[in-house]
């Protein structure tokens, strides 16, 4: 299936806007989560929610006792509530009352300890927003974000009893989704009007304290980790009888782009015999280097089918990619993989984007200075 639309956009011009169908709103899947995050930020800005540390039992009184009482709004937003969940979203899609399904989940781990992507936890935010705002999240965001940004057509489905599906189901025109990215790129302002506080833009898109690749319903984009030799790691190798490691002291704290780059530098300082010994030690798990995570370079929202909204502030760039499905996404999943240490967590890779066609300039609702002609290679990895 081809992409419906993909464009890369700088705030002064459209670089590319490609449409593969007749247009219309496209379901954003779990990208919806990041719009729900925006609603929570607005509630904090307006004083309608006092803190992310507010206990969830304020809205769910059945949680006032036991370990459930420890769950906070922040836990729901950082995917660390500890609530059990299914591996697919089908129960939520089929439920007449998705909120009741989510609320009926048992507690699997203590809140705040384990990251585990959780559609059910995100659905619980629908009630929190509705009660704090005194209106459903779709109406709340429409008045404060969608209309000021001059959105075109959009839809956001509800279950049979009227709960807005906050884990998914917001459908937007790709350019309108890009306006959310531009709003964040411009630190919460459009033209000279502030729609969301700069504080929330920063807070929601930076890594949460315990989880380095996730913020507040936003994913954090980092480059691949580098490697570094530390005095502590060198000591471990030396204590196991490899005295030649002292010859590598000059490499301490030097950041290398890859293991290969490090071993090239280290190998030039050692004899062939020493290199062979050190290589054997590494195969046994004894290494003079450790991974060093890189600082974030951007943030993104994503969903099933490869839906993406990506913001790269230093590059002054917003990327949107949406794909239309003719089937209801009953298989949209709490995708899991293994994190180092054995924790199960949701993991989706940041995308590669096809860049191949020049686009017209956006309308007056965008800060723009004219069109641009650009053709890149058929595949541009971000």
C-alpha positions, 0 to 999 in steps of 0.5 A: 500500500502506498503512502497517502501523503508525505511532506517535509516542511520548514516553517517558512515554506513547504518542501514537499507535499505528496498526495496518493489518494483523493484526500480527506482526513486520515486516522492518525492512530496512536498519534492521537496520544500526543494531541491528548497530551496537548489537552493535558498541558492546556488544563495545567496552563488554565489551572483546571488541573493542578499537577501531574502528580494528582492521584488518578483516584480523584476521577476514579474513586474505586482506586482510593484504596490499595496500590491503585491509589498510587497511580497519578496522572503522570503515570498514565502519561508516561506509560508507567501506571503498572496497569495490565493491558492486552497486546491489541486494542481490539477490546477497546474498539469493540467495547460499548464503554471503552472507559469501563474496559480500561478501568477494569484492568488489574495492576501488574506492577507498582506504578512508576517502575516499568514502562509498558505502552498501554492503550487502556491507560491512555483511554482513562485520560478521556474522563480526566480531561472531560471532568477537568475541562467540563467538556469532552477532549474533542470539543476542548481541543477544537476551541483552543487548538483546532480552530485557531490553527484553522483546521479543515475537516477532522473527525474523532470517534466515540464509543457507544456511551460517548467516551472519546477514544483517546488511545486512537481514532482522531482523523486529520488532514496531513497539513493540519497535523503538520500545524501541530508540529509547527505549533511545537516548533514555534514553542507554543505560538502561532503568528503572535498568539500563544496557544500553549505554554512554552513550558509545556512544549519543553516538558512534554517532549523531553525524556521522562525521568525514568524512561529515556526515550519517552516523554509525556505521550511523545516519543523522544528521538535520539541518534544511535548511542556512541561508546566511551571508555571510562576509568571504571571500565578500564579498571575492571579489565585490568583487575582480570589480568590484562595489564596492557589496558594501561596503554589505552588510558589516553582514550578515557572519556573520548566519545566514539561513533561506534564500536568499530571506531573505538577498536580501530583506535585501541588496536593501534596502541596494542600488539597483535597478541594483546588485541587478540586477548582483549577481543577474547575477553570482550566475547566473554562480556568484559569490555573497556567501553560502555554505551553512551546515550546521545542527547535528544535531537527531536521528538515524534508521535507515531501510530499503527500503519506508520503514522508519524508527526516528527519535529526536529527543532535544530533543523527547523523541520516538521515531518508528517507521514500518514497512510490510509487503511480501508480496514478498522485497525483491530490489530493496533497493538501495545507492541512490545519488545525486550529492553535491556534488563528484561522490561517489556516496552513499546518500541517503534523506530523513527521513520525513513521518508520518501522525498521526491516531489516539490509542493505548492506553498501553504495558505496564509495560516502558515508562516510562509515566504514562498515556494521552493524547488527541491528534489532529494534522493528517493530515500532520506533517513531522518 
